[in-house]
């Protein structure tokens, strides 16, 4: 096993996980903008 290819694999896994976390946070922010937390509060007020 070549040591250089081993480090390239580790770097690839690290970059992939970093990209995944960035995409995950971005999707959460978009979802927060599209569905703000005020909506459930309004529905609760309508029930009251």
N, CA, C, O and CB atoms as a CASP TS submission, in Angstrom:
PFRMAT TS
TARGET T0000
AUTHOR 0000-0000-0000
METHOD Language model
MODEL 1
PARENT N/A
ATOM      1  N   UNK     1       0.855  -1.198   0.000  1.00  0.00           N
ATOM      2  CA  UNK     1       0.000   0.000   0.000  1.00  0.00           C
ATOM      3  C   UNK     1       0.885   1.240   0.000  1.00  0.00           C
ATOM      4  O   UNK     1       1.763   1.407   0.846  1.00  0.00           O
ATOM      5  CB  UNK     1      -0.964   0.010   1.236  1.00  0.00           C
ATOM      6  N   UNK     2       0.628   2.083  -0.958  1.00  0.00           N
ATOM      7  CA  UNK     2       1.412   3.314  -1.054  1.00  0.00           C
ATOM      8  C   UNK     2       0.904   4.323  -0.022  1.00  0.00           C
ATOM      9  O   UNK     2      -0.301   4.519   0.130  1.00  0.00           O
ATOM     10  CB  UNK     2       1.335   3.912  -2.491  1.00  0.00           C
ATOM     11  N   UNK     3       1.839   4.953   0.678  1.00  0.00           N
ATOM     12  CA  UNK     3       1.455   5.897   1.724  1.00  0.00           C
ATOM     13  C   UNK     3       0.772   7.128   1.131  1.00  0.00           C
ATOM     14  O   UNK     3      -0.147   7.679   1.738  1.00  0.00           O
ATOM     15  CB  UNK     3       2.684   6.317   2.538  1.00  0.00           C
ATOM     16  N   UNK     4       1.215   7.561  -0.049  1.00  0.00           N
ATOM     17  CA  UNK     4       0.655   8.757  -0.675  1.00  0.00           C
ATOM     18  C   UNK     4      -0.811   8.534  -1.046  1.00  0.00           C
ATOM     19  O   UNK     4      -1.646   9.411  -0.825  1.00  0.00           O
ATOM     20  CB  UNK     4       1.468   9.144  -1.925  1.00  0.00           C
ATOM     21  N   UNK     5      -1.119   7.391  -1.595  1.00  0.00           N
ATOM     22  CA  UNK     5      -2.510   7.108  -1.965  1.00  0.00           C
ATOM     23  C   UNK     5      -3.396   7.018  -0.722  1.00  0.00           C
ATOM     24  O   UNK     5      -4.577   7.362  -0.758  1.00  0.00           O
ATOM     25  CB  UNK     5      -2.597   5.797  -2.776  1.00  0.00           C
ATOM     26  N   UNK     6      -2.804   6.549   0.377  1.00  0.00           N
ATOM     27  CA  UNK     6      -3.557   6.485   1.633  1.00  0.00           C
ATOM     28  C   UNK     6      -3.958   7.889   2.087  1.00  0.00           C
ATOM     29  O   UNK     6      -5.097   8.111   2.499  1.00  0.00           O
ATOM     30  CB  UNK     6      -2.723   5.783   2.731  1.00  0.00           C
ATOM     31  N   UNK     7      -3.022   8.830   2.011  1.00  0.00           N
ATOM     32  CA  UNK     7      -3.333  10.204   2.421  1.00  0.00           C
ATOM     33  C   UNK     7      -4.302  10.864   1.450  1.00  0.00           C
ATOM     34  O   UNK     7      -5.121  11.691   1.852  1.00  0.00           O
ATOM     35  CB  UNK     7      -2.050  11.036   2.522  1.00  0.00           C
ATOM     36  N   UNK     8      -4.212  10.505   0.189  1.00  0.00           N
ATOM     37  CA  UNK     8      -5.170  11.050  -0.783  1.00  0.00           C
ATOM     38  C   UNK     8      -6.577  10.562  -0.466  1.00  0.00           C
ATOM     39  O   UNK     8      -7.546  11.309  -0.606  1.00  0.00           O
ATOM     40  CB  UNK     8      -4.777  10.651  -2.226  1.00  0.00           C
ATOM     41  N   UNK     9      -6.686   9.331  -0.048  1.00  0.00           N
ATOM     42  CA  UNK     9      -7.996   8.778   0.310  1.00  0.00           C
ATOM     43  C   UNK     9      -8.563   9.496   1.538  1.00  0.00           C
ATOM     44  O   UNK     9      -9.748   9.829   1.577  1.00  0.00           O
ATOM     45  CB  UNK     9      -7.887   7.257   0.580  1.00  0.00           C
ATOM     46  N   UNK    10      -7.717   9.729   2.531  1.00  0.00           N
ATOM     47  CA  UNK    10      -8.155  10.440   3.738  1.00  0.00           C
ATOM     48  C   UNK    10      -8.591  11.862   3.379  1.00  0.00           C
ATOM     49  O   UNK    10      -9.604  12.354   3.878  1.00  0.00           O
ATOM     50  CB  UNK    10      -7.019  10.472   4.800  1.00  0.00           C
ATOM     51  N   UNK    11      -7.827  12.508   2.520  1.00  0.00           N
ATOM     52  CA  UNK    11      -8.170  13.867   2.101  1.00  0.00           C
ATOM     53  C   UNK    11      -9.500  13.879   1.348  1.00  0.00           C
ATOM     54  O   UNK    11     -10.320  14.775   1.545  1.00  0.00           O
ATOM     55  CB  UNK    11      -7.051  14.459   1.220  1.00  0.00           C
ATOM     56  N   UNK    12      -9.707  12.906   0.504  1.00  0.00           N
ATOM     57  CA  UNK    12     -10.954  12.812  -0.261  1.00  0.00           C
ATOM     58  C   UNK    12     -12.157  12.631   0.669  1.00  0.00           C
ATOM     59  O   UNK    12     -13.195  13.267   0.488  1.00  0.00           O
ATOM     60  CB  UNK    12     -10.881  11.644  -1.264  1.00  0.00           C
ATOM     61  N   UNK    13     -12.002  11.761   1.660  1.00  0.00           N
ATOM     62  CA  UNK    13     -13.084  11.532   2.623  1.00  0.00           C
ATOM     63  C   UNK    13     -13.361  12.809   3.417  1.00  0.00           C
ATOM     64  O   UNK    13     -14.516  13.149   3.674  1.00  0.00           O
ATOM     65  CB  UNK    13     -12.727  10.367   3.583  1.00  0.00           C
ATOM     66  N   UNK    14     -12.311  13.502   3.799  1.00  0.00           N
ATOM     67  CA  UNK    14     -12.472  14.744   4.558  1.00  0.00           C
ATOM     68  C   UNK    14     -13.200  15.804   3.732  1.00  0.00           C
ATOM     69  O   UNK    14     -14.111  16.466   4.229  1.00  0.00           O
ATOM     70  CB  UNK    14     -11.104  15.275   5.008  1.00  0.00           C
ATOM     71  N   UNK    15     -12.799  15.959   2.482  1.00  0.00           N
ATOM     72  CA  UNK    15     -13.431  16.953   1.603  1.00  0.00           C
ATOM     73  C   UNK    15     -14.900  16.598   1.360  1.00  0.00           C
ATOM     74  O   UNK    15     -15.761  17.477   1.347  1.00  0.00           O
ATOM     75  CB  UNK    15     -12.674  17.047   0.255  1.00  0.00           C
ATOM     76  N   UNK    16     -15.176  15.321   1.169  1.00  0.00           N
ATOM     77  CA  UNK    16     -16.561  14.888   0.939  1.00  0.00           C
ATOM     78  C   UNK    16     -17.431  15.175   2.162  1.00  0.00           C
ATOM     79  O   UNK    16     -18.560  15.645   2.024  1.00  0.00           O
ATOM     80  CB  UNK    16     -16.606  13.384   0.599  1.00  0.00           C
ATOM     81  N   UNK    17     -16.916  14.898   3.343  1.00  0.00           N
ATOM     82  CA  UNK    17     -17.695  15.158   4.556  1.00  0.00           C
ATOM     83  C   UNK    17     -17.892  16.660   4.765  1.00  0.00           C
ATOM     84  O   UNK    17     -18.938  17.096   5.246  1.00  0.00           O
ATOM     85  CB  UNK    17     -17.000  14.539   5.785  1.00  0.00           C
ATOM     86  N   UNK    18     -16.881  17.442   4.400  1.00  0.00           N
ATOM     87  CA  UNK    18     -16.992  18.891   4.531  1.00  0.00           C
ATOM     88  C   UNK    18     -18.070  19.424   3.588  1.00  0.00           C
ATOM     89  O   UNK    18     -18.901  20.239   3.988  1.00  0.00           O
ATOM     90  CB  UNK    18     -15.635  19.570   4.240  1.00  0.00           C
ATOM     91  N   UNK    19     -18.056  18.966   2.344  1.00  0.00           N
ATOM     92  CA  UNK    19     -19.061  19.382   1.358  1.00  0.00           C
ATOM     93  C   UNK    19     -20.455  18.958   1.823  1.00  0.00           C
ATOM     94  O   UNK    19     -21.415  19.718   1.702  1.00  0.00           O
ATOM     95  CB  UNK    19     -18.747  18.775  -0.041  1.00  0.00           C
ATOM     96  N   UNK    20     -20.556  17.751   2.350  1.00  0.00           N
ATOM     97  CA  UNK    20     -21.854  17.262   2.817  1.00  0.00           C
ATOM     98  C   UNK    20     -22.397  18.132   3.951  1.00  0.00           C
ATOM     99  O   UNK    20     -23.584  18.460   3.970  1.00  0.00           O
ATOM    100  CB  UNK    20     -21.737  15.804   3.283  1.00  0.00           C
ATOM    101  N   UNK    21     -21.532  18.506   4.891  1.00  0.00           N
ATOM    102  CA  UNK    21     -21.983  19.328   6.013  1.00  0.00           C
ATOM    103  C   UNK    21     -22.399  20.723   5.541  1.00  0.00           C
ATOM    104  O   UNK    21     -23.369  21.286   6.048  1.00  0.00           O
ATOM    105  CB  UNK    21     -20.875  19.437   7.072  1.00  0.00           C
ATOM    106  N   UNK    22     -21.670  21.278   4.573  1.00  0.00           N
ATOM    107  CA  UNK    22     -22.023  22.601   4.040  1.00  0.00           C
ATOM    108  C   UNK    22     -23.378  22.539   3.332  1.00  0.00           C
ATOM    109  O   UNK    22     -24.214  23.426   3.502  1.00  0.00           O
ATOM    110  CB  UNK    22     -20.927  23.111   3.062  1.00  0.00           C
ATOM    111  N   UNK    23     -23.585  21.495   2.545  1.00  0.00           N
ATOM    112  CA  UNK    23     -24.859  21.327   1.839  1.00  0.00           C
ATOM    113  C   UNK    23     -25.996  21.133   2.842  1.00  0.00           C
ATOM    114  O   UNK    23     -27.090  21.668   2.663  1.00  0.00           O
ATOM    115  CB  UNK    23     -24.791  20.126   0.863  1.00  0.00           C
ATOM    116  N   UNK    24     -25.729  20.369   3.888  1.00  0.00           N
ATOM    117  CA  UNK    24     -26.754  20.109   4.901  1.00  0.00           C
ATOM    118  C   UNK    24     -27.183  21.404   5.597  1.00  0.00           C
ATOM    119  O   UNK    24     -28.374  21.647   5.786  1.00  0.00           O
ATOM    120  CB  UNK    24     -26.235  19.097   5.939  1.00  0.00           C
ATOM    121  N   UNK    25     -26.209  22.229   5.974  1.00  0.00           N
ATOM    122  CA  UNK    25     -26.506  23.499   6.642  1.00  0.00           C
ATOM    123  C   UNK    25     -27.262  24.434   5.692  1.00  0.00           C
ATOM    124  O   UNK    25     -28.198  25.119   6.103  1.00  0.00           O
ATOM    125  CB  UNK    25     -25.200  24.174   7.138  1.00  0.00           C
ATOM    126  N   UNK    26     -26.850  24.456   4.425  1.00  0.00           N
ATOM    127  CA  UNK    26     -27.523  25.313   3.444  1.00  0.00           C
ATOM    128  C   UNK    26     -28.973  24.892   3.252  1.00  0.00           C
ATOM    129  O   UNK    26     -29.863  25.739   3.174  1.00  0.00           O
ATOM    130  CB  UNK    26     -26.785  25.275   2.101  1.00  0.00           C
ATOM    131  N   UNK    27     -29.211  23.601   3.177  1.00  0.00           N
ATOM    132  CA  UNK    27     -30.581  23.088   3.021  1.00  0.00           C
ATOM    133  C   UNK    27     -31.419  23.438   4.248  1.00  0.00           C
ATOM    134  O   UNK    27     -32.593  23.786   4.121  1.00  0.00           O
ATOM    135  CB  UNK    27     -30.571  21.552   2.798  1.00  0.00           C
ATOM    136  N   UNK    28     -30.826  23.347   5.426  1.00  0.00           N
ATOM    137  CA  UNK    28     -31.560  23.705   6.643  1.00  0.00           C
ATOM    138  C   UNK    28     -31.919  25.189   6.642  1.00  0.00           C
ATOM    139  O   UNK    28     -33.019  25.556   7.053  1.00  0.00           O
ATOM    140  CB  UNK    28     -30.732  23.361   7.896  1.00  0.00           C
ATOM    141  N   UNK    29     -31.013  26.037   6.189  1.00  0.00           N
ATOM    142  CA  UNK    29     -31.304  27.476   6.147  1.00  0.00           C
ATOM    143  C   UNK    29     -32.408  27.774   5.140  1.00  0.00           C
ATOM    144  O   UNK    29     -33.298  28.579   5.414  1.00  0.00           O
ATOM    145  CB  UNK    29     -30.036  28.275   5.792  1.00  0.00           C
ATOM    146  N   UNK    30     -32.355  27.132   3.981  1.00  0.00           N
ATOM    147  CA  UNK    30     -33.390  27.333   2.962  1.00  0.00           C
ATOM    148  C   UNK    30     -34.738  26.863   3.506  1.00  0.00           C
ATOM    149  O   UNK    30     -35.760  27.520   3.307  1.00  0.00           O
ATOM    150  CB  UNK    30     -33.033  26.571   1.648  1.00  0.00           C
ATOM    151  N   UNK    31     -34.733  25.738   4.183  1.00  0.00           N
ATOM    152  CA  UNK    31     -35.973  25.215   4.762  1.00  0.00           C
ATOM    153  C   UNK    31     -36.499  26.163   5.846  1.00  0.00           C
ATOM    154  O   UNK    31     -37.710  26.328   5.992  1.00  0.00           O
ATOM    155  CB  UNK    31     -35.743  23.799   5.351  1.00  0.00           C
ATOM    156  N   UNK    32     -35.611  26.771   6.586  1.00  0.00           N
ATOM    157  CA  UNK    32     -36.006  27.718   7.633  1.00  0.00           C
ATOM    158  C   UNK    32     -36.628  28.970   7.015  1.00  0.00           C
ATOM    159  O   UNK    32     -37.572  29.535   7.568  1.00  0.00           O
ATOM    160  CB  UNK    32     -34.790  28.100   8.507  1.00  0.00           C
ATOM    161  N   UNK    33     -36.101  29.400   5.873  1.00  0.00           N
ATOM    162  CA  UNK    33     -36.643  30.583   5.193  1.00  0.00           C
ATOM    163  C   UNK    33     -38.013  30.259   4.595  1.00  0.00           C
ATOM    164  O   UNK    33     -38.937  31.068   4.673  1.00  0.00           O
ATOM    165  CB  UNK    33     -35.669  31.076   4.083  1.00  0.00           C
ATOM    166  N   UNK    34     -38.137  29.072   3.998  1.00  0.00           N
ATOM    167  CA  UNK    34     -39.407  28.691   3.372  1.00  0.00           C
ATOM    168  C   UNK    34     -40.473  28.384   4.418  1.00  0.00           C
ATOM    169  O   UNK    34     -41.650  28.682   4.210  1.00  0.00           O
ATOM    170  CB  UNK    34     -39.207  27.478   2.461  1.00  0.00           C
ATOM    171  N   UNK    35     -40.072  27.793   5.538  1.00  0.00           N
ATOM    172  CA  UNK    35     -41.025  27.443   6.598  1.00  0.00           C
ATOM    173  C   UNK    35     -40.572  28.083   7.907  1.00  0.00           C
ATOM    174  O   UNK    35     -39.956  27.416   8.738  1.00  0.00           O
ATOM    175  CB  UNK    35     -41.149  25.892   6.756  1.00  0.00           C
ATOM    176  N   UNK    36     -40.867  29.355   8.098  1.00  0.00           N
ATOM    177  CA  UNK    36     -40.421  30.018   9.329  1.00  0.00           C
ATOM    178  C   UNK    36     -41.149  29.468  10.552  1.00  0.00           C
ATOM    179  O   UNK    36     -42.260  28.952  10.437  1.00  0.00           O
ATOM    180  CB  UNK    36     -40.641  31.533   9.229  1.00  0.00           C
ATOM    181  N   UNK    37     -40.526  29.578  11.713  1.00  0.00           N
ATOM    182  CA  UNK    37     -41.134  29.008  12.924  1.00  0.00           C
ATOM    183  C   UNK    37     -42.412  29.729  13.364  1.00  0.00           C
ATOM    184  O   UNK    37     -43.106  29.256  14.264  1.00  0.00           O
ATOM    185  CB  UNK    37     -40.134  29.039  14.054  1.00  0.00           C
ATOM    186  N   UNK    38     -42.725  30.852  12.750  1.00  0.00           N
ATOM    187  CA  UNK    38     -43.948  31.561  13.144  1.00  0.00           C
ATOM    188  C   UNK    38     -45.207  30.826  12.697  1.00  0.00           C
ATOM    189  O   UNK    38     -46.282  31.037  13.258  1.00  0.00           O
ATOM    190  CB  UNK    38     -43.947  32.969  12.566  1.00  0.00           C
ATOM    191  N   UNK    39     -45.080  29.978  11.703  1.00  0.00           N
ATOM    192  CA  UNK    39     -46.256  29.294  11.142  1.00  0.00           C
ATOM    193  C   UNK    39     -46.942  28.379  12.166  1.00  0.00           C
ATOM    194  O   UNK    39     -48.165  28.440  12.287  1.00  0.00           O
ATOM    195  CB  UNK    39     -45.846  28.474   9.916  1.00  0.00           C
ATOM    196  N   UNK    40     -46.212  27.534  12.909  1.00  0.00           N
ATOM    197  CA  UNK    40     -46.887  26.710  13.923  1.00  0.00           C
ATOM    198  C   UNK    40     -47.526  27.553  15.031  1.00  0.00           C
ATOM    199  O   UNK    40     -48.559  27.173  15.583  1.00  0.00           O
ATOM    200  CB  UNK    40     -45.894  25.728  14.538  1.00  0.00           C
ATOM    201  N   UNK    41     -46.925  28.678  15.352  1.00  0.00           N
ATOM    202  CA  UNK    41     -47.475  29.554  16.391  1.00  0.00           C
ATOM    203  C   UNK    41     -48.824  30.106  15.932  1.00  0.00           C
ATOM    204  O   UNK    41     -49.762  30.185  16.726  1.00  0.00           O
ATOM    205  CB  UNK    41     -46.490  30.716  16.718  1.00  0.00           C
ATOM    206  N   UNK    42     -48.929  30.490  14.657  1.00  0.00           N
ATOM    207  CA  UNK    42     -50.196  31.003  14.124  1.00  0.00           C
ATOM    208  C   UNK    42     -51.272  29.919  14.163  1.00  0.00           C
ATOM    209  O   UNK    42     -52.424  30.199  14.495  1.00  0.00           O
ATOM    210  CB  UNK    42     -50.009  31.518  12.678  1.00  0.00           C
ATOM    211  N   UNK    43     -50.909  28.708  13.832  1.00  0.00           N
ATOM    212  CA  UNK    43     -51.892  27.618  13.839  1.00  0.00           C
ATOM    213  C   UNK    43     -52.349  27.328  15.275  1.00  0.00           C
ATOM    214  O   UNK    43     -53.512  26.998  15.504  1.00  0.00           O
ATOM    215  CB  UNK    43     -51.294  26.336  13.191  1.00  0.00           C
ATOM    216  N   UNK    44     -51.432  27.452  16.235  1.00  0.00           N
ATOM    217  CA  UNK    44     -51.804  27.247  17.642  1.00  0.00           C
ATOM    218  C   UNK    44     -52.768  28.360  18.082  1.00  0.00           C
ATOM    219  O   UNK    44     -53.725  28.097  18.811  1.00  0.00           O
ATOM    220  CB  UNK    44     -50.529  27.223  18.560  1.00  0.00           C
ATOM    221  N   UNK    45     -52.521  29.589  17.645  1.00  0.00           N
ATOM    222  CA  UNK    45     -53.414  30.700  17.993  1.00  0.00           C
ATOM    223  C   UNK    45     -54.794  30.495  17.373  1.00  0.00           C
ATOM    224  O   UNK    45     -55.802  30.831  17.994  1.00  0.00           O
ATOM    225  CB  UNK    45     -52.814  32.045  17.526  1.00  0.00           C
ATOM    226  N   UNK    46     -54.853  29.957  16.177  1.00  0.00           N
ATOM    227  CA  UNK    46     -56.144  29.690  15.530  1.00  0.00           C
ATOM    228  C   UNK    46     -56.924  28.638  16.318  1.00  0.00           C
ATOM    229  O   UNK    46     -58.147  28.724  16.430  1.00  0.00           O
ATOM    230  CB  UNK    46     -55.937  29.220  14.067  1.00  0.00           C
ATOM    231  N   UNK    47     -56.224  27.657  16.858  1.00  0.00           N
ATOM    232  CA  UNK    47     -56.882  26.612  17.648  1.00  0.00           C
ATOM    233  C   UNK    47     -57.473  27.226  18.917  1.00  0.00           C
ATOM    234  O   UNK    47     -58.580  26.873  19.326  1.00  0.00           O
ATOM    235  CB  UNK    47     -55.882  25.472  18.006  1.00  0.00           C
ATOM    236  N   UNK    48     -56.736  28.141  19.536  1.00  0.00           N
ATOM    237  CA  UNK    48     -57.241  28.804  20.741  1.00  0.00           C
ATOM    238  C   UNK    48     -58.435  29.685  20.367  1.00  0.00           C
ATOM    239  O   UNK    48     -59.017  30.337  21.235  1.00  0.00           O
ATOM    240  CB  UNK    48     -56.119  29.652  21.425  1.00  0.00           C
TER
END
